[in-house]
Amino acid sequence: WHRKNGATFVPAGMWMRPQYYCQKNEGMWDAIYREAMHVRKHVGMFDVSPLGKIDVQGIDAAEFLNRCYINGFGKLPVGKCRYGVMLREDGIIFDDGTTSRISENHFLMTTTTAKAAAVLQHLEYLLDVIWPELNVTVISVTDEWCGMAVAGPKSRELLAKCTSIDVTNEGLPFMGVVNAEVCGIPSRIYRISFSGELAYEVGVPSDWGMTVWEGLMREGQNFGCAPYGTEAMSILRIEKGHIVGGELNGRTSAGDLGFGGMLSTKKPFIGQRSLNKPALTDPERKQLVGLKSVNQKSKIPRGAQLVNKRSEELPANMIGEVTSNCYSPNIENFIGLGIVKRGPERYGDRVWACSPLTGENVEVEICNPHMFDPKGERLRG
């Protein structure tokens, strides 16, 4: 379907994912910016099938997840999902994703696309070697389930036409999950959003994936529904300050990326003891921030180093680095995410993003990473 509808593909982990969809006489960036604006104004669909999906079952499943994640899952109600963060044993973030409680002893975990195999291996090791007494079984179901995000202000109207269940805030509140028929096929609907818009993710057995995708697209023509690819998704998540691989770079801790408040003090978890190491409690650690181009005409260089003054002699005193960058047609500026020493204390400061590889030097303003709809009113609408 993606090929027939003009998709250009990009490697992602073990998958090829649609990067963008060109319409007639449209260039690459025209297509990407159109898709990013379309999701904010109407409704779009994004193929999330490549996300890692791990089925976790057993009477100790909740306790197992409690030990794997920095935040609690033991009291997560059936029919709810929760965002979770895993640490390595050295206290550095390993992976993140949402996990849903399907029944009392049955959970479905999602992982990043690139880390799906590594997370499964990690969980199997913990159960076989570290905690063999736990009665838990884990198995990859990535190939067994297709997934599609339906995102945008008209997503609820579209989904309501394709299922008989109540998808309003009362019937399916934010972070809820429910079994339902979608386009006549038994599916799961998750009220979650990576785009920051009112959104749902529909999970369907893979043999029926095309049926549901085409059914939603067909009904969606009444609402202006269009597919969007990974580039538009990247723009949408940078606007919201949502993290991916650039921020999960193997050097950042939960506190660095704003997850300090999620660290449980009521239960043990992998990596907890390492959090007291001097390196991880150093107040000079680099923390997540947003970045905006000052003159609104200069692209923030990819992977650039952040310095206080452009004229600093080499070797410069680096205060941080750019981890993600894009042009945002919704904010109408070049924006990015970065990690900066004492980042939240520096909102409003102007610094320079300098790339020794390309010779680019761009003045940027440090800001809150939640640059679009900072209160999250749209996704809870």
ABEGO torsion letter per residue (X at the ends): XAAAAGBBBBBBEABBBBABBBBBGBBAAAAAAAAAAAAAABBBBBBAAABBBBBBBEAAAAAAAAAABABBAAABBBGBBBBBBBBBAAGBBABBEBBBBABAABBBBBBBAAAAAAAAAAAAAAAAAABAABBBBBBBAAAABBBBBBBEAAAAAAAAAABABBABAAABBBGBBBBBBBGGBBBBBBBBBAAGBBBBBBBBBAAAAAAAAAAAAAAAAAAGBBBBBAAAAAAAAAAAGBBBAAABAGABBAAAAGAAAABBAABBBBGAAAAABAAAABAABBBBBBBBBAAGABBBBBGBBBBABAABBOBBBBAEBBABBBBBAAAGBBBBBBBBBGAAAABGBBBBBBBAAAGBBBBBBBBBABABGAAGAAAAX
